[in-house]
Amino acid sequence: MLWVDVLNRALEWNATSNAPLHPQGGARLAPGALAALQQDVRLLRRVFAARASDAALDAADAARLSQWLATVTLQPGPGATHTLPAPAAGLAWPAFVARRRIGGTCEPFESLLSTALVQLLGLPGDWLGGVVRRCQGLRRGPAPDAAWPAGDGGHAAAALDGCVDGVRAHQCPRLVWSARGSRFCSKACSNASFAARKARREPRYFAAKQDRYRARRKRQQRPRARAGAFVYMD
């Protein structure tokens, strides 16, 4: 689904690296344009979190959403007589592409974000909560720019936040699209989540594991008597 891919790709749209999705070969956005872009991304995430948890948007977000939708127009996707900007590597336009007549961001971000919004609003909320969810894995360090806002309608796994091996960690900001109910976007996130839960239940588990490993290595490195050695005595 384009809207899931857009929200995941948007994690790269920050002050130092917005080039991966820009068709002009690494052109950077002006600070004001980048701030507007990130504001739209955060609103999209709030819309998803509210619909997936059957909650209401606050008044400010609801007003911004209404203003956005009031200026959106639809046009046919690829194959139409007019041209469309290249969406990004690995992405493809759907049958209909949305964009704002006024007040939007530069392309291809405008078409990607508005199309993602239309797709998101066209899906039933109960389906969103079951098939698309936020990854339940952990990432080390502070949350990246344009990550999920605080208080995302209860969709975040707050119990996963905390420290891992003394290092501050945050919940993975990526969305997972899986009809089978997968909770993780990658094996790395699954492993990190397991380690955090295990350490919380058994604080000494990983320390004891390291102790056993070091003891085993020490035994393996101990010199052994060579078979067939001769001892001469007078």
Residue pairs with C-beta under 8 A, 6 or more apart in sequence:
1 119
1 132
1 177
2 87
2 91
2 92
2 93
2 94
2 112
2 115
2 116
2 119
3 44
3 115
3 116
3 117
3 119
3 120
4 132
4 175
4 177
5 90
5 91
6 44
6 91
6 112
6 113
6 115
6 116
7 41
7 44
7 45
7 48
7 116
7 175
8 174
8 175
9 20
9 21
9 88
9 91
10 38
10 41
10 44
10 146
11 144
11 146
11 147
11 173
11 174
12 18
12 20
12 21
13 21
13 34
13 37
13 38
13 41
13 109
13 146
14 34
14 38
14 144
14 145
14 146
15 31
15 34
15 145
18 28
18 29
18 34
18 37
19 25
19 26
19 27
19 28
20 88
20 89
21 88
21 108
21 109
21 112
22 28
22 29
22 108
23 85
23 86
23 88
23 108
29 37
29 106
33 105
33 106
36 105
37 105
37 109
37 113
38 145
38 146
40 68
40 105
40 113
41 113
41 146
42 146
42 149
43 61
43 64
43 65
43 68
44 113
44 116
44 117
44 120
45 148
45 149
45 152
46 57
46 61
46 149
46 152
46 153
47 57
47 61
47 65
47 117
47 120
47 121
48 120
48 128
48 132
48 155
48 175
49 55
49 148
49 152
49 153
49 154
49 155
50 56
50 57
50 153
51 120
51 123
51 125
51 128
52 125
52 128
52 129
52 132
52 133
52 153
52 155
53 129
53 153
53 154
53 155
54 125
54 126
54 129
55 153
55 154
56 62
57 65
67 103
68 100
68 114
68 117
69 117
69 121
71 100
71 101
71 102
71 103
71 104
72 98
72 99
72 100
72 101
72 114
72 117
72 118
73 98
73 99
73 100
73 101
74 96
74 97
74 98
74 118
75 82
75 96
75 97
75 98
75 99
76 95
76 96
76 97
77 84
77 93
77 94
77 95
77 96
77 97
78 84
78 92
78 93
84 93
84 97
84 111
85 107
85 108
85 111
86 108
87 93
87 108
87 111
87 112
88 108
88 112
91 112
93 111
93 115
94 115
94 119
96 115
96 118
97 111
97 115
98 111
98 114
98 115
98 117
98 118
99 110
99 111
99 114
99 115
100 110
100 114
104 110
104 113
104 114
105 113
120 128
130 181
131 177
131 178
131 179
132 175
132 176
132 177
133 155
133 175
133 176
133 183
134 148
134 152
134 155
134 156
134 157
134 171
134 172
134 173
134 174
134 175
134 176
135 171
135 172
135 173
135 174
135 175
135 176
135 183
135 184
135 185
135 186
135 189
136 157
136 160
136 171
136 172
136 183
136 184
136 189
136 193
137 160
137 171
137 172
137 183
137 184
137 185
137 186
137 188
137 189
137 190
137 192
137 193
138 160
138 164
138 169
138 170
138 171
138 172
138 189
138 192
138 193
138 196
139 169
139 170
139 171
139 172
139 173
139 189
139 192
140 164
140 167
140 168
140 169
140 192
141 167
141 168
141 169
141 170
142 168
142 170
143 170
143 173
144 173
147 170
147 173
148 155
148 156
148 171
148 173
156 171
157 171
160 169
160 171
160 193
160 196
161 169
161 170
161 171
162 169
162 196
163 169
164 192
164 195
164 196
164 199
165 199
165 206
169 192
169 196
172 184
172 185
172 189
174 185
175 185
176 182
176 183
176 184
176 185
183 190
183 193
184 190
184 193
195 206
198 205
198 206
199 205
199 206
